[in-house]
């Protein structure tokens, strides 16, 4: 594999294409119509993913100390970690990620993600929706769009979050019915129990069914009231909750304790490790989009304003390294990786300059993300940052570009428009120019 294959071949129109153009008049199509149809056909060709797992590194990891080391930079920029070789010739990443270093030939590394946002909330909105935040509207997250367009398959929810949902991983201007089903419990805990999935001890399934019938009867009294987005969302949530509560087959996917001890150990007996394992169980059972919210250890998680290096070395990096490498290998072993898009990112990178507390501060201009599966090129590196890791030096990659790639891999047209609550059509993606290699 090539580490820096930044140029993709771009074949010209085929003879068959010219022949098709010759019959445009017969079909009554203009050139614009034909180009649109050809683009839609090309989009169909890249549809690979039936499901997506998004691993969200809440707080924003240091790109320099993970996937974009700067060994020749001054000491107050390069930090304490050394680069190590990977399975991709010529590519090095930080020594704190040895397992992932061995798997870089299975992923696409983007080193030039860039955003003007460096506030947690604003940057999270930008990275999780593809849109910069606006005071007038909250845009839907990728998972909510997928749930809206693709719907649920079977009895399980279309969109789930483990152990909880990140900020702005929500439905935005869509109905709240497309908010993620949040587990709200640590799958690494011996007392792990999915909130609202198991009836209280005194509530039998017969009593639950009677309560459901009572709710339906009460709803009949309000049949003359016009339906609203809120009432429809409530009804949809109620039906989904009843299905989950009464279906052993649906509940089975959440029973992480059924996994063999060796598998659980492979992922790591940590919150992020068991969250990644539960994500694999859910997508295998039919959930379309799962967000793993890795808030890390301690109150700040990946927001390492202080003690960046000790925190990464001793807790954050080893746990993530074990969990994500196990997830990628497990998906591959189960022949799920080709149809599962895996994305790992945080809301921004961190400053090249190390602060007085041995930490790094918020930095939106440069960030690294990992994408894998779903037919994406393996062992590919997109873009690079300048010698200090301050900003992209080649091929900047924006949140809109990410949105376009993600949606196309999920079989969703980025040009599609959805309606806001006031009936205004809004395009899923605006201003994207994603790399040809990824589309």
N, C-alpha and C positions, 0 to 999 in steps of 0.2 A: 504494500500500500504506500502511497505517496503522502508525505506529511504536509506538504503545502501545494496540493494540486488546486490552485486557485483559478484555473482556466478550464472551462468546460467546452467540449466540442459543440458546435451549433450548425448542424447540417442544413443546407438550403432546401428549397421546395423540391419535392420528389416529382418524377414524371407523372405518377398517379395524381399528385396534387394539381399539376397543370391541367390534366385531363378533366379533373373535377371543376376547375375554374372555367373550362370551356363549356360546361353545361349549365352554368349559372343562369343564363338567360332562359333556358328551357324550364328550369325549376322556378323561375320568377324570383330569384334571390339576387340582392345587390351584393357588392363586394363586402360591405360592412356586415351584412348578415352572414356571409360565408366565413369571414374571419371570426365572428363571434361563435359560430357553430364549431369551427375548427379549434378554437380555444377551449370550448367546453369539452370537446372530445379529448384534447390533450390533458385536461384536468382529470378526466376519467382514467387516463392511462397511469396516473401516479397515485391513484387511490390504493392505499395499502393497509391503512390502520382501521381495525374494527373497534379499537379501544385506545385509551391514552392514560398513562400514569404520569402526573406532574409532581415532581418532588420539589417542594418550595422551601428554600433555606431562609427562614424568616429572620430578618435583621440585616441581611446582606453580607455574604462572605468576602473575604479579601481575595481578589483574583490573583494578586501577586504571590500570595502564600499558598495557592492551590494549583490553578491551571495555567498561570502565566508568569512563571518566575523570571526575575531580572538579575541574574548572577553577576553581571558586569556593572550594575548600578552602584552608587555610593551606599555605604553601610546603612545609612538612615533611610534608605529606600528598599534595598534588597532584603533586609530582615535577617532572621536567624536560620532559615531553612535553606537546604541545598537542593538543587534540581537533581532528579534521577531520570535515567533513560526509561523509555516506555516500549511497548510492543510495536510502535510505529517508528521506523528508522528516522533519526534526526529530531524527534520530538521529545522534549523533557517536560515533566511537571514536578510539583513539589514532593519532597521525600516523605511528607506526612500522608501520602495517598498511594502506597505501594501496590495495593490490590487493583485499584483503578488504573494504575500505570500499566499493569499487565493486560488490561482490557481496552486500551485506547484504540486498538485496531478494530474494535467493534462499534465505535461511536463516531459521531461528528462533533468536533470541538469548535466552538465559535468564540474567538478571542476578541472580537471587536464590537460586542454589544454596547450600545451607547444610548443614553437618555439624558435630557436636561434636568431631570428630577432627582433631588438628593434628600428629600424629606420622605420618611418611611411611608406615610399614607399615600402621598402623591405618586411616589415611585412604584408602590405596589399596584395602584390603579393602572398606571401606565404599562407595567410589565404583564399584568394579568388580564388586561383587556385589549391591548394594542392602541389605546387612546390615552392622550394626556387628560388629566382630570379637568372637569369643567364645573363651575358653580351651578350650571343650569341642568346638568344631567349626570347620572351615574351609569356608565356603560356596563353591559353584562360581561362576566368572565367567560373564558374559553369553555369551561365546563358547563356553564349555564346555556351558552349558545348550542353546544353539542346536545344537551338535554332537550332544548327547544326544537331543534331541527331533526335530530335522529330519534328522539323519544326513548322510552325504556324498552328493553328486550326481556320478556318474561316478567317475573314477579318482583325483581329487584329494582331499586331506584336507578335512574340513568346517571346520576351525578352524586358522588359520595366524597366525604372529606374525613381524613384520619390524622390524628385523633380529634381534630376540630378544623374549622375552616379558617384560612388566612383572611386578613382584612382585604376586602374587595374581591374575594372569590365567590361573588354572589350574582344574583340575577339582574341587578341594575334596573334598567327601565323595563325589563320583561316582568312577567308575573312571578311572584315569589314562589310559585309552584316549581320553578326551576332553580331555586336555591339548592345547595348541596345537602344531602342527607349526612349530617355531622354525627360521627360515632360518639363523641363526647365522653370518651373513656380511653385509658391507656392500655393498648393491647399487650403490653409487657407486664401489666399488673396481674398478680394471682387472682384478684377479684374482678378481672375484666368483665364488663357487662355492658352491652350496647344500650344506650339510653332509649327508652320507649320501644325497645324491641321485645322485651320479656314482660308479660303482664305482672302486676304486683301479686304477691303471694295469695292474697284473698280474692283475687279477681279471676274466676274461672273463665274458660273460653265461652261457656254457655251464657254467663252473665255479660261477657263482652259483646256477644251477638245480640243479646236483648237490648243493651245500651245503644248499639248501632241502629237497631230497628226504631228505638225511641227517637233518636236524632233524626232519622228519615221522616218519622211521623211529624215531628215538630217542624221540619223543613216544609212539609206540605202546607202548613198554615201560612207560610210566607211565599206561596207559589206565585202570587200576583206581583211580588216585588221584582223589578228587573234585575237580571244577573249582573254582577260586577266582577272585576278582576280579583277583588279580595274574596268574594264568596266562592268564585270558581276555584281559586287557589286553596281555600279552606276545604272545599269538597274533595279536591284532588289529594290533598295531604291526608284527609281523613280516610279515604279509600286505600291509599298506599300504606298508611299505618295499620289499618285492619288487615290488609293482605300480609304484611310482614309478621304481625302478631299471630296470625292463624295458619301460617304456612311453614311447616317444618323444613321443606325443601329450600325455601327462601332464607330461612334462618341458618341453614347449614353453612352457608358461605362465610358467616361471621364467626363460626366456632373454630377459632385459631388453635384451641387446645387439641383439636383432632389431628393436627399436624404431628409428624414424628419429631421426637426430641432432636434428632440429628439435623433436621431441616431448620428447626427453630434456632439451634445453636449456630448453624451456618450463617444465618442473617444477623446474629448477635442478639443477646438478651438485653436489648435496650429499647427505648421507645421508638426510635427511628427504625431500628432493625425489624421489630415486630410489626410496625406500621407498614413497612415495605412488603413484608410477607402477607399481611392481611390485604394489601392492595392487590397483590398477585392473585389471592384467592377470590377477590371480588371481580376482577376483570375476567378471570377464568370462568366465573359463574354467570357472567353476562352484563356486568356494570360497564357502561360505556366510558365513563370518565371518573378517575379517582385522583384526588389531590392528597398527597402526604405532606402535612404541615410540620416540618422539622424545626421546632423552636429551640433545639439544642438543650444543653445542660445549663442550669443557672438562670438567673432572672433576665440576662441580656441575650442569651442564645448566640446567634451569629453576629450580633451587634457589638463587636469587640473594640469599643473605645479604649478599654484598658486591658492589659494582660493578653493581648492578641495571641502571642506566640505560645504561651503556656496553655491557654484555653484550647487553641487549635490542636496542639500536639497531644495533650492529655485526654481530651474528651471529644470535641466536635469532629475532628478529622478522622480518628480511628473508627468511631461509631458509624459515620457516614460511609467511609471507605468499605467497611465490611458489609453494611446493609445494601448499598447500591451495586457493588460488584456481585453480591449474592443474587440480587434481583435480576440483573442482566443475565447471569449464567442460568438461573432457574427458568427464566422465560425462554432462553435459547434451548435448554434441555427439553422443555415441554413443547417445543415448536410453536411458541406463542409470540416470539420476538418479531417475526416477520409481519405480524398483524397487530402489533402493539407499539404505539409511539411512546417513548420514554423521554421526558424533558426534565432537566435539573437546573434550577436557577434560583437566585435571590433577587431582591428588588434593585440592588445596585452593587458595585464593587466598593473598594475602600481606598483611601488616599495613599498615594505612593509615599508620602512623608509620614514617618512614624512619630507619633506625638509623645509628650513627656510622660505619659502613663504606660508606655510600651504598647500602645494601641494604634489603631488606624481609624480614621473618621469616615463619614459618608462620602461616597464618590460616584456620581451617576455617569460621568463621562466615559468610564471604562468598566467593563464587566465581562466575565466569561460564563458561557452556558454550555451544557452538554445536551445533545440530542442523539437518540439511538432508535433502532428498529424501524418498522414501517417502510422498509425499502430505502431508507436514507443511506448515503454513501458511508462506508465504514472506513475508519482510519483517515478521515479527511479533516484538515484544519482550515477554517475560514477566517481570514483577516489576521491582523496583528496590531499590537499597540506600540507606541513609541518606546525608546529605551528605558524610560522611567515608569511605564505603565499608566501614564496620565490620560491618554486619549488614543483613539484608533489612528494608526498610521496608514492602514490599508483596509479597504472594503468595510466601512462602517455598517453595522447591522442594527436596525432599529426595532423597537417593540412592534411597529406595524409590519415589518418584514417577518418577525417571528409569528405574528398572528396569521399572515398569509400562508406561511409554510405549514403551520399547525392545522389550519382549517383545510387546506388542500389535501394534506395527508389523511385527514379524517373524512375526506369525500364531501366537504362543504365548500361551496363556491364563495370565495372571499368577496366577490362582487354582489352577493345577495344582500337584499335590504330587509330589515325587520322593522316593525312599527313600534314606536315609543307609546307610552300610555296616552299621549294626546293625539295619536294617530299619525305622527310624523315618520316617514320612511327614513331609516338610517342604514347606511352601508356598513357591513361587518368590518371592513378594513378600508382605510383611506391612506393614500400616499405611500403604499408599499412598493419596494423594488427589491424583492428577495433574490439571493444568489441563484443563478441558473442551475447550479448543481443540486439544489435542494427542492427544486420545483419540477 
